Amino acid sequence: MVDREQLVLLRRGVAVWNRWRQDNAEIEPDLMDGNLKGMYLRGVNFSRTHLDHTDLKGAYCLRGNFREIRASRSQFDGAYLKEVQFEAAYLRGATFRGADLRGANFSDADLVGTDLRGADLRGADFSHGNLYRVQLMGAIASSTRWNEANLLGANLRETDLHGADLRGTNLARSNLELTNLSEVVALNTNFEGATLTGACVENIKIDDRSNFRRAICKFVYLKADQQVPYPSPSEHRFLDEDAIALICQIYHKFISERSRVSQKV
């Protein structure tokens, strides 16, 4: 339950709150079930704060310190969380729908079952995070880092992952339908049992450790404009092949096409 005195202190402003935190470093604040909706909290120090079930919808928290917070089932929908530090945070079941999380750091965070649909995640870092069954549909996640993160069973349908770093990431049984995987680095990435139908794989970087066993992939797009599917509907012989063979064929075909064009120039 929210500590009323601490909540009053926070409402006096971030400067007052941060000074109190500095003078009482041993205290782990309790703002559970609090209503912080729409508050101006730029640079706030919430490290190790208990924020479970707290309403932070629409809050302005630019460059806030949320390290090691406990915020299960909290609501951050529509919040401005650019460059916020969420390292090692416990965020199970929290919602970030439509939130601005550009440059946020979620490394080592627990995001199991978190809802990030439609969020702006450009440049965010999810390295080593646990994102089991996270919802990312329609999120903008270009230039993000997911090194060795767990995205088992995650829903990334129509997510923009252009230029993302997926090295060592576990995407087993995830939904990557119509996902933009162009320029993605997917070395030693586990796509086992994932659905990749309609994904864009323009210049995707894979290696012999990239695992596509039992993946579902009827077709992909070689170009980001998604104008022509590959293989074409007439090439049904590809549809029954193992997905890893299909992706590798597409990858090498695309690279060889680029090489021929370069030679002509």
C-alpha positions as CSV (number, residue, x, y, z in Angstrom):
1,M,0.0,0.0,0.0
2,V,1.3,3.5,-0.8
3,D,3.0,5.4,1.9
4,R,1.0,8.6,2.1
5,E,3.9,10.7,3.6
6,Q,6.2,9.6,0.7
7,L,3.5,10.3,-1.8
8,V,3.0,13.8,-0.4
9,L,6.8,14.3,-0.6
10,L,6.9,13.3,-4.2
11,R,4.1,15.7,-5.0
12,R,6.2,18.5,-3.7
13,G,8.5,18.0,-6.7
14,V,11.3,15.9,-8.1
15,A,14.1,18.1,-6.5
16,V,12.6,17.6,-3.0
17,W,12.1,13.9,-3.6
18,N,15.6,13.3,-4.9
19,R,17.1,15.2,-2.0
20,W,15.2,13.0,0.4
21,R,16.3,9.9,-1.4
22,Q,19.9,11.0,-1.2
23,D,19.6,11.7,2.6
24,N,17.8,8.4,3.2
25,A,19.6,6.0,0.9
26,E,18.8,3.0,3.0
27,I,15.0,3.4,2.5
28,E,13.2,1.6,-0.2
29,P,10.2,3.8,-0.9
30,D,6.7,2.3,-1.1
31,L,4.4,3.9,-3.7
32,M,2.4,0.7,-4.4
33,D,-1.1,1.3,-5.8
34,G,-0.3,5.0,-6.0
35,N,-1.8,7.4,-8.5
36,L,1.1,9.2,-10.4
37,K,-0.9,9.6,-13.6
38,G,0.4,12.5,-15.7
39,M,2.9,13.7,-13.1
40,Y,6.0,15.7,-14.2
41,L,8.8,13.4,-12.9
42,R,11.8,14.4,-15.1
43,G,15.0,12.9,-13.6
44,V,13.2,11.3,-10.7
45,N,15.1,8.8,-8.6
46,F,12.9,5.8,-8.2
47,S,15.7,3.2,-7.8
48,R,14.6,0.3,-5.6
49,T,11.1,1.8,-5.2
50,H,8.0,-0.4,-4.8
51,L,5.7,0.6,-7.6
52,D,3.5,-2.5,-8.0
53,H,0.1,-1.7,-9.4
54,T,1.0,2.0,-9.7
55,D,-0.7,4.2,-12.3
56,L,2.0,6.2,-14.2
57,K,0.0,6.6,-17.4
58,G,1.0,9.7,-19.3
59,A,3.7,10.6,-16.7
60,Y,6.8,12.6,-17.9
61,C,9.9,10.7,-16.7
62,L,12.7,11.8,-19.0
63,R,16.0,10.3,-17.9
64,G,14.5,8.9,-14.7
65,N,16.3,6.3,-12.6
66,F,14.1,3.2,-12.3
67,R,16.8,0.7,-11.6
68,E,15.8,-2.3,-9.6
69,I,12.2,-1.1,-9.1
70,R,9.4,-3.5,-8.4
71,A,6.5,-2.5,-10.7
72,S,4.5,-5.6,-11.5
73,R,1.2,-4.8,-13.2
74,S,1.9,-1.1,-13.2
75,Q,0.6,1.1,-16.0
76,F,3.0,3.2,-18.0
77,D,0.7,3.6,-21.0
78,G,1.4,6.8,-23.0
79,A,4.2,7.8,-20.6
80,Y,7.3,9.7,-21.7
81,L,10.1,7.4,-20.6
82,K,12.9,8.4,-23.0
83,E,16.4,7.3,-21.8
84,V,14.9,6.0,-18.5
85,Q,17.1,3.4,-16.7
86,F,15.2,0.2,-16.0
87,E,18.2,-2.1,-15.4
88,A,17.3,-5.2,-13.4
89,A,13.7,-3.9,-12.9
90,Y,10.9,-6.3,-12.0
91,L,8.1,-5.4,-14.5
92,R,6.0,-8.5,-14.9
93,G,2.6,-7.8,-16.3
94,A,3.3,-4.0,-16.6
95,T,1.8,-2.1,-19.6
96,F,3.6,0.4,-21.8
97,R,1.2,0.7,-24.6
98,G,2.1,3.7,-26.8
99,A,4.8,4.8,-24.4
100,D,7.9,6.7,-25.6
101,L,10.8,4.5,-24.5
102,R,13.5,5.7,-27.0
103,G,17.0,4.9,-25.6
104,A,15.6,3.3,-22.5
105,N,17.8,0.6,-20.8
106,F,16.0,-2.6,-19.8
107,S,19.1,-4.8,-19.5
108,D,18.7,-7.7,-17.1
109,A,15.1,-6.6,-16.5
110,D,12.2,-9.1,-15.9
111,L,9.5,-8.2,-18.4
112,V,7.5,-11.4,-18.5
113,G,4.1,-10.9,-19.9
114,T,4.7,-7.1,-20.4
115,D,2.5,-5.2,-22.9
116,L,4.6,-3.0,-25.2
117,R,2.2,-2.8,-28.1
118,G,2.7,0.3,-30.2
119,A,5.5,1.6,-28.0
120,D,8.4,3.6,-29.5
121,L,11.5,1.6,-28.5
122,R,14.1,3.0,-30.9
123,G,17.6,2.6,-29.5
124,A,16.4,0.8,-26.4
125,D,18.5,-2.0,-24.8
126,F,16.9,-5.2,-23.7
127,S,20.1,-7.3,-23.4
128,H,19.9,-10.3,-21.1
129,G,16.3,-9.4,-20.2
130,N,13.5,-12.0,-19.7
131,L,10.7,-11.1,-22.1
132,Y,8.8,-14.4,-22.1
133,R,5.5,-14.0,-23.9
134,V,5.9,-10.2,-24.1
135,Q,3.5,-8.3,-26.4
136,L,5.3,-6.1,-29.0
137,M,2.8,-5.9,-31.8
138,G,3.3,-2.8,-33.9
139,A,6.1,-1.5,-31.8
140,I,8.8,0.7,-33.4
141,A,12.0,-1.1,-32.3
142,S,14.6,-0.2,-34.8
143,S,18.3,-0.1,-33.7
144,T,17.4,-1.9,-30.5
145,R,19.6,-4.4,-28.6
146,W,18.3,-7.8,-27.5
147,N,21.6,-9.7,-26.9
148,E,20.9,-13.0,-25.2
149,A,17.5,-11.9,-24.2
150,N,14.7,-14.4,-23.7
151,L,11.7,-13.7,-26.1
152,L,10.3,-17.2,-25.9
153,G,6.7,-17.1,-27.1
154,A,6.7,-13.3,-27.7
155,N,4.3,-11.7,-30.1
156,L,6.3,-9.4,-32.4
157,R,3.7,-9.3,-35.3
158,E,4.3,-6.2,-37.5
159,T,7.1,-4.9,-35.2
160,D,9.7,-2.8,-36.8
161,L,13.1,-4.4,-35.9
162,H,15.1,-2.7,-38.6
163,G,18.8,-2.8,-37.7
164,A,18.2,-4.5,-34.4
165,D,21.0,-6.6,-32.7
166,L,19.5,-10.1,-32.0
167,R,22.8,-11.9,-31.3
168,G,22.2,-14.9,-29.1
169,T,18.5,-14.0,-28.6
170,N,15.9,-16.7,-27.9
171,L,12.9,-16.2,-30.2
172,A,11.7,-19.8,-30.1
173,R,7.9,-20.1,-30.7
174,S,7.6,-16.3,-31.2
175,N,5.3,-14.7,-33.7
176,L,7.3,-12.7,-36.3
177,E,4.6,-12.4,-38.9
178,L,5.0,-9.3,-41.1
179,T,7.9,-8.2,-38.9
180,N,10.6,-6.0,-40.4
181,L,13.9,-7.9,-39.9
182,S,15.9,-5.9,-42.5
183,E,19.5,-5.2,-41.5
184,V,19.0,-7.3,-38.4
185,V,22.1,-9.1,-36.9
186,A,20.8,-12.6,-36.0
187,L,24.0,-14.5,-35.4
188,N,23.5,-17.5,-33.1
189,T,19.8,-16.5,-32.8
190,N,17.2,-19.1,-31.9
191,F,14.1,-19.0,-34.2
192,E,13.0,-22.6,-33.5
193,G,9.3,-23.0,-34.0
194,A,8.9,-19.3,-34.7
195,T,6.4,-18.0,-37.3
196,L,8.2,-15.9,-39.9
197,T,5.6,-15.7,-42.7
198,G,5.7,-12.3,-44.4
199,A,8.8,-11.1,-42.5
200,C,11.1,-8.7,-44.4
201,V,14.6,-10.2,-44.4
202,E,16.5,-7.6,-46.5
203,N,20.2,-7.9,-45.8
204,I,19.6,-10.0,-42.6
205,K,22.8,-11.3,-41.1
206,I,22.7,-15.0,-40.0
207,D,25.3,-17.7,-39.5
208,D,25.5,-21.5,-39.2
209,R,24.4,-21.2,-35.5
210,S,21.2,-19.4,-36.4
211,N,18.5,-22.0,-35.6
212,F,15.3,-22.1,-37.8
213,R,14.3,-25.7,-37.0
214,R,10.5,-26.3,-37.2
215,A,9.9,-22.6,-38.0
216,I,6.8,-21.7,-39.9
217,C,7.5,-19.7,-43.0
218,K,5.3,-19.7,-46.1
219,F,7.0,-16.7,-47.7
220,V,9.1,-13.6,-46.9
221,Y,9.9,-10.3,-48.5
222,L,13.4,-9.5,-49.8
223,K,12.7,-5.7,-49.8
224,A,11.3,-3.4,-47.2
225,D,8.6,-2.2,-49.6
226,Q,7.0,-5.6,-49.3
227,Q,5.8,-5.5,-52.9
228,V,6.9,-9.0,-54.0
229,P,6.8,-12.1,-51.8
230,Y,9.5,-14.8,-52.1
231,P,9.0,-17.5,-53.1
232,S,6.2,-16.5,-55.5
233,P,2.9,-18.4,-55.3
234,S,3.9,-20.5,-58.3
235,E,7.0,-21.8,-56.6
236,H,5.2,-24.2,-54.3
237,R,8.3,-26.5,-54.0
238,F,9.8,-24.0,-51.5
239,L,6.8,-24.0,-49.2
240,D,7.4,-27.5,-47.8
241,E,11.2,-27.0,-47.2
242,D,12.7,-26.6,-43.8
243,A,12.5,-22.9,-42.9
244,I,16.2,-22.6,-42.2
245,A,17.0,-23.7,-45.8
246,L,14.5,-21.2,-47.1
247,I,15.9,-18.3,-45.2
248,C,19.5,-19.2,-46.1
249,Q,18.5,-19.4,-49.8
250,I,16.9,-16.1,-49.6
251,Y,19.8,-14.6,-47.8
252,H,22.4,-15.8,-50.2
253,K,20.2,-15.0,-53.2
254,F,19.9,-11.4,-52.0
255,I,23.6,-11.0,-51.3
256,S,24.5,-12.4,-54.7
257,E,22.0,-10.0,-56.4
258,R,23.6,-7.1,-54.5
259,S,27.1,-8.3,-55.5
260,R,26.1,-8.5,-59.2
261,V,24.7,-5.0,-59.2
262,S,27.8,-3.7,-57.5
263,Q,30.0,-5.3,-60.2
264,K,28.0,-3.7,-63.0
265,V,28.4,-0.3,-61.4
